[in-house]
Each structure stands twice: as C-alpha cells, then as structure tokens.
Amino acid sequence: MKSVLSLILFFSVLSAAAQQQQEVYKLDSCVQFGANAFDDVVVRVQQPAKWKTKKPSLDSHIEKFFDVYTQKRAGGKITISLLINSDGKPCTYEVRPNSNVRPDMAKLKAWMDLYEWQPAINNGQPVRSYKILQISFEGKKITITELD
C-alpha cells in the first residue's frame, strides 16, 4: 500500500512541476552574426546598448505592436531577449510569455528587428551585448522595462 501511495505522490509531483514550466520561444540563432554569435558577447559594459530612433520611441514601437493583442483584461508579462551587434543590428533570439497575450512570434521577431540600436560601448569600442525587455500588461496599459 505504501508503494502505491508513493507512486501516486511521485506522479502528482511530476505533473505539478510540469504545469509550472514557462514557455520559451527560441526565435533565432542570430546566424547573421556568424556561427558563434554568442561567444563574443560582453556582459558588463561601460555604456549599454540604447534604442537609436527618436520616432518612434522604443515604448511606442512596442505599444503599437501589442495594440492588436491587448484585450480589456490583458494581464501578465512577456520578456524579450535581444542580441545587439557591434554595428547596432538587433536579433530577437528569445521570447518568454507569461501572460494571456499570445502574439505571433515570427511577427514579433520581425517587428523587434526593424530598427537599429546604438551598440554597447566597452573600452571606447562598440561591442556585442544583450538587451532584455520586460513588457507588462495591466488591462490596456503596457509598461516596458529594460532589465540589466
């Protein structure tokens, strides 16, 4: 009897862990930057990469994309990970949705790769770096936070 209960407990723990897994969409291997795109990424930089375009701003660019997807009761977060090349070209390589907003991931990648960024600077030179954006949905309000 103990072995049966142990077996039931084991499977219930496995199913609970499986339900907590977060969806991750790997959108691009960033092959346009070479086969080893992530090998020469500088993590600690003197000046982080910045959105280069004044119109639209980064916030309005993202808000325009998600206007189509937000509903009255939208909620949650989406985390977008970008690789910014030393020439300012971006590559969206990962999206982690944790919300009831489910965009078309290929369209989101194309949208995020539309504009160039000012590359990160380290030792006076432009370098390849990461940029992580967290988009929070509260009703029709969208908040964009750049994480370090």
Backbone as a printed PyTorch tensor [residue, N CA C, xyz], in Angstrom:
tensor([[[  0.8130,  -1.1890,   0.0000],
         [  0.0000,   0.0000,   0.0000],
         [  0.8620,   1.2610,   0.0000]],

        [[  1.9640,   1.2150,   0.7870],
         [  2.8560,   2.3760,   0.8340],
         [  3.4900,   2.6320,  -0.5240]],

        [[  3.8280,   1.5670,  -1.2120],
         [  4.4580,   1.7390,  -2.5240],
         [  3.4800,   2.3550,  -3.5230]],

        [[  2.2090,   1.9980,  -3.4380],
         [  1.1940,   2.5740,  -4.3380],
         [  1.0180,   4.0560,  -4.0380]],

        [[  0.9450,   4.3970,  -2.7470],
         [  0.8140,   5.8100,  -2.3700],
         [  2.0540,   6.6130,  -2.7850]],

        [[  3.2070,   6.0060,  -2.6310],
         [  4.4490,   6.6720,  -3.0520],
         [  4.4490,   6.9220,  -4.5540]],

        [[  3.9750,   5.9560,  -5.2970],
         [  3.9100,   6.0900,  -6.7440],
         [  2.9230,   7.1850,  -7.1510]],

        [[  1.7800,   7.2450,  -6.5040],
         [  0.7880,   8.2890,  -6.7940],
         [  1.3570,   9.6630,  -6.4460]],

        [[  2.0100,   9.7630,  -5.2950],
         [  2.6310,  11.0280,  -4.8840],
         [  3.7070,  11.4610,  -5.8780]],

        [[  4.5040,  10.5200,  -6.3410],
         [  5.5630,  10.8180,  -7.3120],
         [  4.9890,  11.4170,  -8.5980]],

        [[  3.9400,  10.8010,  -9.1330],
         [  3.3240,  11.2920, -10.3680],
         [  2.6130,  12.6260, -10.1700]],

        [[  2.0340,  12.8440,  -9.0020],
         [  1.3840,  14.1360,  -8.7590],
         [  2.4150,  15.2580,  -8.6720]],

        [[  3.5750,  14.9920,  -8.0930],
         [  4.6520,  15.9850,  -8.0330],
         [  5.1740,  16.2800,  -9.4410]],

        [[  5.3300,  15.2450, -10.2490],
         [  5.7850,  15.4450, -11.6290],
         [  4.8040,  16.2880, -12.4310]],

        [[  3.5160,  16.0290, -12.2800],
         [  2.5270,  16.7920, -13.0400],
         [  2.4640,  18.2310, -12.5580]],

        [[  2.6350,  18.4690, -11.2600],
         [  2.6410,  19.8400, -10.7350],
         [  3.8490,  20.6020, -11.2580]],

        [[  5.0050,  19.9620, -11.3200],
         [  6.2150,  20.6150, -11.8450],
         [  6.0570,  20.9160, -13.3280]],

        [[  5.4280,  20.0220, -14.0560],
         [  5.2380,  20.2330, -15.4990],
         [  4.3130,  21.4060, -15.7700]],

        [[  3.3330,  21.6320, -14.9090],
         [  2.4120,  22.7440, -15.1030],
         [  3.0730,  24.0830, -14.8390]],

        [[  4.1600,  24.1110, -14.0630],
         [  4.8230,  25.3580, -13.7260],
         [  5.8990,  25.7490, -14.7330]],

        [[  6.1830,  24.9150, -15.7040],
         [  7.2070,  25.2430, -16.6870],
         [  6.7770,  26.4450, -17.5010]],

        [[  7.7330,  27.2970, -17.7850],
         [  7.4550,  28.5120, -18.5390],
         [  7.7190,  28.2500, -20.0180]],

        [[  6.8520,  28.8200, -20.8600],
         [  7.0480,  28.6880, -22.2950],
         [  8.2270,  29.5520, -22.7140]],

        [[  9.0590,  29.0280, -23.5830],
         [ 10.1770,  29.7830, -24.1240],
         [ 10.1850,  29.5710, -25.6300]],

        [[ 10.1810,  30.6590, -26.3750],
         [ 10.2480,  30.5800, -27.8230],
         [ 11.6340,  31.0110, -28.2600]],

        [[ 12.4130,  30.0780, -28.7980],
         [ 13.7120,  30.4030, -29.3780],
         [ 13.4430,  30.7940, -30.8280]],

        [[ 13.5820,  32.0820, -31.1180],
         [ 13.1560,  32.5810, -32.4160],
         [ 14.2570,  32.5860, -33.4570]],

        [[ 15.4700,  32.7190, -33.0180],
         [ 16.5360,  32.9170, -33.9820],
         [ 17.8480,  32.5210, -33.3260]],

        [[ 18.7050,  31.8980, -34.0630],
         [ 20.0310,  31.6000, -33.5380],
         [ 20.9910,  32.7440, -33.8300]],

        [[ 20.4770,  33.8280, -34.4070],
         [ 21.2770,  35.0110, -34.7370],
         [ 22.4170,  34.6520, -35.6820]],

        [[ 22.1550,  33.7660, -36.6270],
         [ 23.1880,  33.2990, -37.5410],
         [ 23.7260,  34.3950, -38.4490]],

        [[ 22.9780,  35.5080, -38.5820],
         [ 23.5180,  36.5850, -39.4210],
         [ 24.7740,  37.1970, -38.7940]],

        [[ 25.0250,  36.8990, -37.5050],
         [ 26.2260,  37.3980, -36.8460],
         [ 27.3320,  36.3540, -36.8110]],

        [[ 27.1430,  35.2300, -37.4940],
         [ 28.1520,  34.1810, -37.5310],
         [ 27.7090,  32.9700, -36.7490]],

        [[ 28.4290,  31.9000, -36.9240],
         [ 28.0710,  30.6210, -36.3020],
         [ 28.1510,  30.6800, -34.7830]],

        [[ 29.0610,  31.4980, -34.2560],
         [ 29.2460,  31.6010, -32.8020],
         [ 28.8250,  32.9810, -32.3160]],

        [[ 27.5790,  33.3500, -32.5900],
         [ 27.0880,  34.7060, -32.3130],
         [ 27.1800,  35.0830, -30.8390]],

        [[ 27.0790,  34.1240, -29.9360],
         [ 27.0480,  34.4350, -28.5110],
         [ 28.4080,  34.2980, -27.8370]],

        [[ 29.4360,  33.9000, -28.5780],
         [ 30.7520,  33.6960, -27.9740],
         [ 31.4340,  34.9840, -27.5450]],

        [[ 31.2730,  36.0510, -28.3130],
         [ 31.9960,  37.2840, -28.0030],
         [ 31.0810,  38.3840, -27.4500]],

        [[ 30.0360,  37.9940, -26.7430],
         [ 29.1330,  38.9620, -26.1260],
         [ 29.7700,  39.4960, -24.8530]],

        [[ 29.7580,  40.8180, -24.6960],
         [ 30.2920,  41.4510, -23.4960],
         [ 29.1300,  41.6620, -22.5320]],

        [[ 29.2340,  41.0930, -21.3430],
         [ 28.1370,  41.1560, -20.3720],
         [ 28.1780,  42.4580, -19.5770]],

        [[ 29.3250,  42.8250, -19.0760],
         [ 29.4710,  44.0850, -18.3260],
         [ 30.0940,  45.1200, -19.2450]],

        [[ 29.3040,  46.1260, -19.5480],
         [ 29.7680,  47.1680, -20.4680],
         [ 29.7700,  48.5140, -19.7570]],

        [[ 30.5600,  49.4530, -20.3040],
         [ 30.5980,  50.7880, -19.7210],
         [ 29.3470,  51.5840, -20.0710]],

        [[ 28.8280,  51.3560, -21.2710],
         [ 27.5930,  52.0240, -21.7050],
         [ 26.7170,  50.9870, -22.4020]],

        [[ 25.5150,  50.7240, -21.8770],
         [ 24.6620,  49.7050, -22.5030],
         [ 24.1080,  50.1540, -23.8460]],

        [[ 23.6480,  49.1950, -24.6220],
         [ 23.0170,  49.4910, -25.9100],
         [ 21.7620,  50.3280, -25.6710]],

        [[ 21.4880,  51.2660, -26.5950],
         [ 20.3300,  52.1470, -26.4740],
         [ 19.5350,  52.1240, -27.7680]],

        [[ 18.2400,  52.3510, -27.6450],
         [ 17.3460,  52.4950, -28.7910],
         [ 17.8090,  53.7190, -29.5630]],

        [[ 18.0860,  53.5710, -30.8450],
         [ 18.6880,  54.6280, -31.6440],
         [ 17.6750,  55.6340, -32.1910]],

        [[ 16.4560,  55.2050, -32.4470],
         [ 15.4660,  56.0130, -33.1400],
         [ 14.6750,  56.8730, -32.1570]],

        [[ 14.4930,  58.1540, -32.4840],
         [ 13.6850,  59.0440, -31.6380],
         [ 12.2000,  58.8620, -31.9270]],

        [[ 11.8410,  58.7320, -33.1950],
         [ 10.4460,  58.4880, -33.5940],
         [ 10.4200,  57.2400, -34.4450]],

        [[  9.8370,  56.1890, -34.0350],
         [  9.1480,  56.0200, -32.7680],
         [ 10.1190,  55.7200, -31.6310]],

        [[  9.6950,  56.0530, -30.4200],
         [ 10.4720,  55.6570, -29.2510],
         [ 10.3130,  54.1500, -29.0690]],

        [[ 11.1720,  53.5670, -28.2620],
         [ 11.0770,  52.1190, -28.0080],
         [  9.7080,  51.7750, -27.4310]],

        [[  9.2460,  52.5750, -26.4710],
         [  7.9440,  52.3090, -25.8480],
         [  6.8140,  52.3530, -26.8760]],

        [[  6.7890,  53.3910, -27.7020],
         [  5.6940,  53.4990, -28.6740],
         [  5.8000,  52.4240, -29.7590]],

        [[  7.0190,  52.0230, -30.1110],
         [  7.2210,  50.9390, -31.0800],
         [  6.6100,  49.6380, -30.5600]],

        [[  6.9020,  49.3090, -29.3150],
         [  6.3760,  48.0790, -28.7170],
         [  4.8710,  48.1880, -28.4890]],

        [[  4.4200,  49.3310, -27.9830],
         [  2.9790,  49.5210, -27.7470],
         [  2.1780,  49.3650, -29.0360]],

        [[  2.7040,  49.8820, -30.1390],
         [  1.9880,  49.7720, -31.4190],
         [  1.8290,  48.3080, -31.8220]],

        [[  2.8700,  47.5110, -31.6250],
         [  2.7690,  46.0950, -31.9680],
         [  1.7150,  45.3990, -31.1100]],

        [[  1.7240,  45.6610, -29.8100],
         [  0.8280,  44.9590, -28.9020],
         [ -0.5750,  45.5460, -28.8510]],

        [[ -0.8160,  46.6810, -29.5080],
         [ -2.1750,  47.2290, -29.5920],
         [ -3.1460,  46.2010, -30.1480]],

        [[ -2.6910,  45.4350, -31.1040],
         [ -3.5340,  44.4260, -31.7420],
         [ -3.8710,  43.3000, -30.7600]],

        [[ -2.9750,  43.0130, -29.8370],
         [ -3.1030,  41.8460, -28.9820],
         [ -3.7110,  42.1190, -27.6130]],

        [[ -3.6540,  43.3520, -27.1600],
         [ -4.1840,  43.6040, -25.8180],
         [ -5.7000,  43.5970, -25.8390]],

        [[ -6.2450,  42.9530, -24.8630],
         [ -7.6870,  42.9330, -24.6840],
         [ -8.0120,  43.7490, -23.4360]],

        [[ -9.2710,  43.8710, -23.1510],
         [ -9.7020,  44.6490, -21.9890],
         [ -9.0740,  44.1250, -20.6990]],

        [[ -8.9820,  42.8190, -20.5770],
         [ -8.4760,  42.2370, -19.3350],
         [ -7.1250,  41.5580, -19.5390]],

        [[ -6.3000,  42.1040, -20.4060],
         [ -4.9750,  41.5150, -20.6270],
         [ -4.1600,  41.6430, -19.3450]],

        [[ -3.3700,  40.6460, -19.0590],
         [ -2.5430,  40.6810, -17.8660],
         [ -1.3350,  39.7980, -18.0090]],

        [[ -0.2920,  40.1290, -17.2680],
         [  0.9140,  39.3200, -17.2720],
         [  2.0960,  40.0450, -17.8720]],

        [[  3.1110,  39.2670, -18.2380],
         [  4.3640,  39.8240, -18.7440],
         [  4.8830,  38.9990, -19.9090]],

        [[  5.6520,  39.6540, -20.7490],
         [  6.4060,  38.9800, -21.8020],
         [  7.8320,  39.5120, -21.7060]],

        [[  8.7990,  38.6160, -21.6880],
         [ 10.2070,  39.0120, -21.6570],
         [ 10.8130,  38.7330, -23.0230]],

        [[ 11.4180,  39.7630, -23.6110],
         [ 12.0510,  39.6480, -24.9280],
         [ 13.5540,  39.8190, -24.7460]],

        [[ 14.3250,  38.8580, -25.2380],
         [ 15.7890,  38.9250, -25.1640],
         [ 16.3350,  39.2160, -26.5550]],

        [[ 17.1710,  40.2520, -26.6150],
         [ 17.7770,  40.6850, -27.8750],
         [ 19.2860,  40.5460, -27.7950]],

        [[ 19.8980,  40.3000, -28.9260],
         [ 21.3460,  40.3760, -29.0660],
         [ 21.5970,  41.5810, -29.9560]],

        [[ 22.3210,  42.5720, -29.4450],
         [ 22.6230,  43.7800, -30.2080],
         [ 24.0580,  43.6650, -30.6890]],

        [[ 24.2310,  43.6440, -32.0090],
         [ 25.5570,  43.5070, -32.6020],
         [ 26.3520,  44.8020, -32.4290]],

        [[ 27.6510,  44.7360, -32.6490],
         [ 28.5120,  45.9150, -32.5010],
         [ 28.2250,  46.9810, -33.5500]],

        [[ 27.4710,  46.6440, -34.6180],
         [ 27.0720,  47.6570, -35.5940],
         [ 25.6470,  48.1790, -35.3340]],

        [[ 25.0170,  47.7250, -34.2490],
         [ 23.6820,  48.1950, -33.8760],
         [ 22.5320,  47.3590, -34.4040]],

        [[ 22.8170,  46.3440, -35.1760],
         [ 21.7450,  45.4950, -35.6960],
         [ 21.2760,  44.5490, -34.5930]],

        [[ 19.9350,  44.4660, -34.3910],
         [ 19.4170,  43.5930, -33.3460],
         [ 19.0420,  42.2160, -33.8740]],

        [[ 18.9590,  41.2790, -32.9710],
         [ 18.4600,  39.9500, -33.2730],
         [ 17.6240,  39.5110, -32.0800]],

        [[ 16.3420,  39.2720, -32.2980],
         [ 15.4710,  38.7660, -31.2330],
         [ 15.6620,  37.2610, -31.1760]],

        [[ 16.2350,  36.7740, -30.0790],
         [ 16.5340,  35.3450, -30.0380],
         [ 15.6680,  34.5690, -29.0560]],

        [[ 14.9500,  35.2500, -28.1780],
         [ 14.1400,  34.5030, -27.2230],
         [ 12.9910,  35.3580, -26.7190]],

        [[ 11.8080,  34.7400, -26.5770],
         [ 10.6320,  35.3930, -26.0010],
         [ 10.0350,  34.4540, -24.9720]],

        [[  9.7580,  34.9900, -23.7880],
         [  9.1500,  34.2120, -22.7060],
         [  7.8140,  34.8450, -22.3280]],

        [[  6.7190,  34.3350, -22.8670],
         [  5.4210,  34.8870, -22.4830],
         [  4.9340,  34.2930, -21.1630]],

        [[  4.4490,  35.1490, -20.2990],
         [  3.8290,  34.7190, -19.0550],
         [  2.5780,  35.5730, -18.8690]],

        [[  1.7070,  35.5120, -19.8660],
         [  0.5170,  36.3500, -19.8700],
         [ -0.5460,  35.7120, -20.7430]],

        [[ -1.7130,  36.3620, -20.8030],
         [ -2.7480,  35.8720, -21.6980],
         [ -2.6570,  36.5370, -23.0670]],

        [[ -1.6160,  37.3260, -23.3010],
         [ -1.3460,  37.9060, -24.6140],
         [ -0.4090,  36.9440, -25.3420]],

        [[ -0.8390,  36.3940, -26.4530],
         [ -0.0530,  35.4140, -27.2100],
         [  0.1560,  35.9310, -28.6290]],

        [[  1.2070,  36.7230, -28.8320],
         [  1.4450,  37.2500, -30.1780],
         [  2.0050,  36.2010, -31.1110]],

        [[  1.9470,  36.4820, -32.3960],
         [  2.5950,  35.6620, -33.4150],
         [  4.0990,  35.9050, -33.2520]],

        [[  4.8380,  34.8940, -32.8600],
         [  6.2600,  35.0620, -32.5200],
         [  7.1080,  35.4740, -33.7180]],

        [[  6.8120,  34.9730, -34.8990],
         [  7.5810,  35.3680, -36.0870],
         [  7.3540,  36.8460, -36.4010]],

        [[  6.1040,  37.3130, -36.2620],
         [  5.8190,  38.7390, -36.4960],
         [  6.4900,  39.6030, -35.4370]],

        [[  6.4950,  39.1340, -34.1850],
         [  7.1580,  39.8860, -33.1100],
         [  8.6440,  40.0050, -33.3780]],

        [[  9.2870,  38.9160, -33.8100],
         [ 10.7210,  38.9620, -34.1290],
         [ 10.9960,  39.9560, -35.2390]],

        [[ 10.1990,  39.9040, -36.3000],
         [ 10.3790,  40.8370, -37.4190],
         [ 10.1680,  42.2850, -36.9610]],

        [[  9.1810,  42.5070, -36.0990],
         [  8.8750,  43.8520, -35.5980],
         [ 10.0240,  44.3780, -34.7400]],

        [[ 10.5640,  43.5510, -33.8610],
         [ 11.6460,  43.9880, -32.9720],
         [ 12.9490,  44.2100, -33.7290]],

        [[ 13.1140,  43.5430, -34.8630],
         [ 14.3480,  43.6920, -35.6370],
         [ 14.2760,  44.8140, -36.6730]],

        [[ 13.1830,  45.6040, -36.6730],
         [ 13.0130,  46.6640, -37.6710],
         [ 14.0170,  47.8000, -37.5400]],

        [[ 14.2930,  48.2390, -36.3270],
         [ 15.1290,  49.4220, -36.1040],
         [ 16.4600,  49.0400, -35.4910]],

        [[ 17.4550,  49.8850, -35.7560],
         [ 18.7810,  49.6440, -35.1980],
         [ 18.9140,  50.2740, -33.8180]],

        [[ 19.8920,  49.8250, -33.0890],
         [ 20.2080,  50.3250, -31.7620],
         [ 21.5950,  50.9590, -31.7990]],

        [[ 21.8900,  51.7970, -30.8210],
         [ 23.2730,  52.2390, -30.6300],
         [ 23.9300,  51.1090, -29.8480]],

        [[ 25.0260,  50.5680, -30.3600],
         [ 25.6300,  49.4190, -29.6800],
         [ 26.1950,  49.7960, -28.3130]],

        [[ 26.3740,  48.7980, -27.4800],
         [ 27.0210,  48.9950, -26.1830],
         [ 28.4770,  49.3860, -26.4110]],

        [[ 29.0250,  50.1390, -25.4630],
         [ 30.4170,  50.5880, -25.5480],
         [ 31.1970,  49.9990, -24.3800]],

        [[ 32.3560,  49.4400, -24.7040],
         [ 33.2630,  48.9340, -23.6900],
         [ 34.6770,  49.2800, -24.1190]],

        [[ 35.4370,  49.9040, -23.2410],
         [ 36.8010,  50.3660, -23.5380],
         [ 36.8310,  51.2480, -24.7870]],

        [[ 35.8100,  52.0740, -24.9570],
         [ 35.7480,  53.0080, -26.0710],
         [ 35.3710,  52.3870, -27.4060]],

        [[ 35.0600,  51.0990, -27.4370],
         [ 34.7480,  50.4080, -28.6770],
         [ 33.3300,  49.8390, -28.6240]],

        [[ 32.6090,  49.8490, -29.7730],
         [ 31.3010,  49.1870, -29.7920],
         [ 31.4780,  47.6720, -29.6740]],

        [[ 30.6160,  47.0470, -28.8760],
         [ 30.7010,  45.6090, -28.6450],
         [ 29.3160,  44.9780, -28.7630]],

        [[ 29.2890,  43.6930, -28.9540],
         [ 28.0480,  42.9230, -28.9870],
         [ 27.5710,  42.7190, -27.5450]],

        [[ 26.2710,  42.9170, -27.3160],
         [ 25.7400,  42.8070, -25.9550],
         [ 24.3000,  42.3030, -25.9690]],

        [[ 23.8030,  41.9910, -24.7780],
         [ 22.4190,  41.5560, -24.5890],
         [ 21.5560,  42.7500, -24.2100]],

        [[ 20.2750,  42.6530, -24.5100],
         [ 19.2830,  43.6030, -24.0210],
         [ 18.0480,  42.7880, -23.7000]],

        [[ 17.5390,  42.9350, -22.4950],
         [ 16.3420,  42.2040, -22.0790],
         [ 15.2520,  43.2210, -21.7730]],

        [[ 14.1160,  43.0430, -22.4370],
         [ 12.9690,  43.9290, -22.2590],
         [ 11.8410,  43.1420, -21.6140]],

        [[ 11.2630,  43.7070, -20.5680],
         [ 10.1100,  43.0830, -19.9310],
         [  8.8880,  43.9560, -20.2050]],

        [[  7.8880,  43.3700, -20.8220],
         [  6.6720,  44.0880, -21.1830],
         [  5.5720,  43.5840, -20.2580]],

        [[  5.0000,  44.4970, -19.4760],
         [  3.9500,  44.1540, -18.5230],
         [  2.6090,  44.6610, -19.0310]],

        [[  1.5920,  43.8330, -18.9090],
         [  0.2360,  44.1700, -19.3470],
         [ -0.6700,  44.2690, -18.1310]],

        [[ -1.3560,  45.4010, -18.0090],
         [ -2.3590,  45.5890, -16.9630],
         [ -3.5540,  46.2320, -17.6450]],

        [[ -4.5410,  45.4250, -18.0000],
         [ -5.6720,  45.9450, -18.7720],
         [ -5.1780,  46.3760, -20.1360]],

        [[ -5.4340,  47.6320, -20.4960],
         [ -4.9430,  48.1470, -21.7770],
         [ -3.6200,  48.8950, -21.6260]],

        [[ -3.0950,  48.9690, -20.4140],
         [ -1.8420,  49.6710, -20.1610],
         [ -0.6650,  48.7160, -20.3770]],

        [[  0.3530,  49.2180, -21.0780],
         [  1.5700,  48.4470, -21.3380],
         [  2.7480,  49.2050, -20.7430]],

        [[  3.5660,  48.5180, -19.9550],
         [  4.7680,  49.1130, -19.3690],
         [  5.9800,  48.3430, -19.8520]],

        [[  6.9870,  49.0680, -20.3630],
         [  8.2200,  48.4280, -20.8570],
         [  9.3430,  48.7560, -19.9060]],

        [[ 10.0470,  47.7190, -19.4330],
         [ 11.1750,  47.8900, -18.5330],
         [ 12.3900,  47.2360, -19.1780]],

        [[ 13.5070,  47.9800, -19.2260],
         [ 14.7650,  47.4150, -19.7090],
         [ 15.5020,  46.8370, -18.5200]],

        [[ 15.7500,  45.5260, -18.5440],
         [ 16.4510,  44.8550, -17.4540],
         [ 17.9430,  44.8060, -17.7560]],

        [[ 18.7210,  44.8750, -16.6870],
         [ 20.1860,  44.8020, -16.8550],
         [ 20.6670,  43.3930, -16.7220]]])
